[in-house]
Amino acid sequence: MNTELFIAKRIISDKNLQNNYTRPIINIAIVAIAISLAVMILSVAIVTGFKNEIRSKVIGFGSHIQIVNLDANYSYETFPINKNQDFLPDIEKISGINHIQTFSTKLGIIKTKEDIQVAVLKGIDKNFDWAFFKKNLTDGNIFDLNDSTTINKIVLSNYLASLLKLKVGDNIIMYFVQKPLRMRKFTIAGIYETSIDEFDKLFILADMKHIQKLNNWEENQISGFEILIDDFENLDYIKNEVNNVVGFNYDPHQEQLKVVGINEKFPQIFDWLELQNINVWVILILMIIVAGFNMISGLLILILERTNMIGILKGLGSQNKSIRRIFLYQAIYITGKGLLWGNLVGLLICIFQYKFGIIKLDPATYYIDTVPINFNWIYFLFLNIGTLIITYLMLILPSYVITRISPIKAIKFN
């Protein structure tokens, strides 16, 4: 039988054994732990949700990994590569790769009767994954492509449509500055909106055959390959695997390729997202410190309240470590109760925000219109376990106050 646990349970269950001034202090400790855990749950859910949302939008425009010409820079006028590469079957076998598609880009100018705007025509083929743009489509529909005919439909952003006063079904003329000057007439099939103006004000999706004809490319020439993977956390590993397959053996008579990760193509965005981790760690540390110090205060109050009991137990021959366990069991119970309420409050707020989007954001600043929530139960589990363990470790040292209590003085303590 665990005598220490038995005594701790009796003290906890018998409300008459607790003084009037002790109960409020214990309740404050429980509330502090509950609030701390709720804040930590919200912080992790919001920051991871925010990072996932921004990542998905950037990846939607540029995929996880691109294979392009070695001479290609970050402009949208690209050097072509061959669409029929021997390494493609080997890349498809790499674990974690979800989809491979081709793309081409070309800079152009949209001109209406009243306005003019620079935009990037992104050429796609029938294998293009429309999932991202379907999710963000606000009006109209996507268009189907085939190998035999050239489709004149496009999908452009709500930013460009509003700026140029366009709607679904309208025709636009796009000019391409080259020798000789060329133009193309397109029909708007759909309008999307991602709230990332840096991309929304640029990209227009169109049939790749237009770009091939404008650049005088052959049918098998493209700007590059886009690779979508299952898990962003494996980006660096899969990129290295792809790089090993593509290889780099310099031959002046053959085209040279390079593999580029999305975090390399847009480093400013991904570096900014990584900085959010610092904010989370600061919040977690502060909340754990608050919870720990409140529990230390509660433990010391419990010890002070039970000074007589400590003296009697010592007089009966109980060792210090045995008496310390009694109070540590009580502290764990209080911590557990605080964690229970913290989980309840934190998860309820997360669910309400996830379902109803109560808290709004300015899309121009944050790239999203509501506070995002990411339910990662592993993170929540680690938060609970970590808070319990760290709080317990913080209580070990204060519990040594018991060793300083003299049995004779304690029994006389009033």
Secondary structure by P-SEA (a helix, b strand, c coil): caaaaaaaaaaaaccccccaaaaaaaaaaaaaaaaaaaaaaaaaaaaaaaaaaaaaaaaaacccbbbcccccccccbbbbbbccccaaaaaaacccccccccbbbbbbbbbcccbbbbbbbbbbcccccaaaaaaacccccccccccccccccccccaaaaaaacccccbbbbbbbbcccbbbbbbbbccccccccccccccbbbccaaaaaaaaccccccccbbbbbbccccaaaaaaaaaaaabbbbbbccbbbbbbbccccccaaaaaaaaaaaaaaaaaaaaaaaaaaaaaaaaaaaaaaaaaaaaaaaaaacccaaaaaaaaaaaaaaaaaaaaaaaaaaaaaaaaaaaacccccccccccccccbbbbbcaaaaaaaaaaaaaaaaaaacccccccccccaaaaaacc
